[in-house]
């Protein structure tokens, strides 16, 4: 009888990372090794299993039927194994390990930055990676430990913990720019004014500006109309400072400029308010001591 050789878990992890990213280049960058090393590892794994796992073309990589079956079987097993190993943290004097969290620019840079900084000071042996992107990532498929989203966008099958107060929006402009225009009385008046638009990866159009009627509370949307479009709130702020038009931003991103009198808020009575940010994660993360530490600090 042919003796079966035990598989190297690192080889299986390499295969899983390539299958998840669909790219040797991306997988190599994430793992910090060369593409040739990954190719060799996969080739050796396929030879040991005597099964072709990946289909390679000049532009992409995809799993074969057998490869996809292996991927579906080992992904939860390796995740569970990682969680079990991480749980050994309870026997250490200080917590150690790593966390990778995805969220948007505003959540990380403004709303929750102080809490993340406090977490790093409190737990110097934990490596934290924040992936800032204005898109909705699939935290399971993309192998994030957790995500940060506004409450209305959290998937129902996730555990969620609120980590910030409500977010209020504001229409703002540089003070001298606002002084030179006819102040809008309703959102409809914005159609005649230059607005700085934000484009998100998931939207075919630019982000609609949302308002709440001060009398009825009924929501109202307008599509911003202007010469300048960008995909980062930091660039929106620079455009406001350059006097390029009006912008719709989370109010805390404009708080300092408004307090100094550099910017003016328009239509304050129509300001939209959203439920705050939530830390969300799959149930398998709930038993992790490292993850519980992050949830505790963000929830304070």
C-alpha positions, -999 to +999 in steps of 0.1 A: +000+000+000+013+035-009+021+055+022+003+089+023+026+118+032+013+144+057+007+178+041+026+209+052+001+233+067+021+262+053+018+248+018-020+246+023-020+282+036-001+293+005-026+276-018-055+292+001-040+327-002-035+323-039-071+309-044-085+338-023-067+365-042-068+349-076-033+361-082+003+349-075+014+386-075-011+396-048-005+365-027+032+370-029+029+406-018+007+397+011+029+369+023+062+388+017+078+362-005+086+359-042+062+347-069+086+320-079+086+307-043+048+305-044+049+287-078+073+262-065+052+255-033+020+250-053+038+228-078+052+206-050+017+204-034+001+194-066+027+167-072+023+153-038-015+152-041-013+141-078-041+166-085-041+199-104-054+226-080-050+258-100-056+269-136-030+295-146-033+320-174-011+350-182-037+373-165-054+353-138-054+323-115-085+302-107-091+270-088-099+238-106-129+218-095-107+198-072-089+229-060-122+246-052-133+216-032-100+216-013-104+253-007-139+250+007-128+222+030-096+236+045-105+273+048-128+268+079-104+242+094-074+265+092-094+294+105-105+273+135-069+261+141-057+297+140-083+307+165-074+278+188-037+288+188-046+324+194-067+314+224-034+304+241-029+341+247-048+336+280-017+319+293+007+347+284+016+376+307+008+400+278-015+396+248+002+390+215-009+382+180-023+400+150-055+416+138-065+428+103-095+452+102-112+468+072-132+500+072-136+533+055-114+564+056-136+584+079-140+555+105-102+550+108-088+585+104-114+604+123-142+587+142-122+559+158-085+569+154-080+578+191-094+544+202-071+525+178-042+545+190-051+537+226-054+500+217-018+500+203-005+517+234-023+493+257-012+462+238+023+467+223+027+430+214-003+429+191+002+437+154-027+457+140-033+463+103-060+487+092-072+484+056-088+517+047-111+515+016-143+532+006-159+499-004-178+470+013-153+442+017-163+406+023-144+400+056-147+363+054-136+358+018-109+384+021-096+370+054-101+401+076-106+395+113-133+422+115-148+452+098-161+487+107-193+499+091-222+522+098-250+502+115-273+502+085-248+484+064-238+455+087-247+420+074-274+403+096-253+372+101-225+390+118-220+398+155-220+436+158-208+460+186-215+497+184-183+516+187-192+553+179-220+578+184-243+588+156-227+604+126-241+638+115-234+652+080-228+688+071-227+709+039-196+731+042-177+757+022-148+779+027-160+810+045-151+835+018-166+812-008-199+810+011-200+848+015-199+851-023-229+830-031-266+831-024-270+809+006-292+778-002-325+776+017-333+740+008-312+712-007-329+719-041-310+752-042-277+733-044-284+724-080-273+759-090-241+758-070-207+740-076-206+709-054-175+687-048-185+651-056-172+619-041-171+587-062-170+553-044-158+521-061-193+505-056-212+533-073-217+539-110-225+575-101-211+599-075-223+596-039-258+612-034-261+638-007-289+630+018-309+654+039-337+652+065-367+676+061-366+698+093-405+697+095-414+661+086-380+643+090-386+628+055-353+620+038-343+638+006-315+630-018-298+651-044-270+643-069-241+667-065-233+688-096-199+702-100-166+704-118-145+684-093-148+647-085-125+626-063-126+593-044-112+603-009-126+626+017-091+640+023-092+653-012-127+667-007-113+687+022-084+700+001-109+710-026-130+730+000-098+747+012-090+756-024-124+773-028-136+748-054-172+745-041-194+731-014-189+696+001-210+671+021-189+656+048-192+640+083-194+670+105-165+658+127-142+660+097-151+697+094-153+705+131-118+722+135-123+744+104-158+754+115-146+762+150-118+784+136-142+802+113-124+791+082-154+771+069-191+778+070-219+752+074-249+756+051-284+740+055-277+730+092-314+724+098-315+698+070-284+679+083-287+641+080-279+619+109-269+582+107-265+555+132-229+552+143-202+527+134-202+491+144-173+466+148-187+435+131-172+400+129-181+363+124-189+343+154-157+323+153-138+354+164-158+358+196-136+335+217-103+352+207-086+370+236-069+394+212-102+402+195-120+407+228-093+432+238-099+452+206-137+451+211-133+463+247-112+493+237-134+503+207-165+499+229-153+523+256 
